[in-house]
């Protein structure tokens, strides 16, 4: 259940963050280029933190054999 809560919270945070930036860009408070860049980097950071919390040291692109070799060095 903890994993589902982390994933749901991450999606909620990303959605809220992008909604706030979208409103600020629509109102002209911040330039669109800055808002889109901030959104991109913010989503990357939130995704990275959620990935580290959920998967730890596991890399999705490596096979189980490569993982065990890297861990057992």
Buried (B, 14 or more C-beta within 10 A) or exposed (E): EEEEEBEEEBEEBBEEBBEEBBEBBEEEEEEEEEBBEBBEEBBEEBEEEBBEBEEEEEEEEEEEEEEEEEEEE
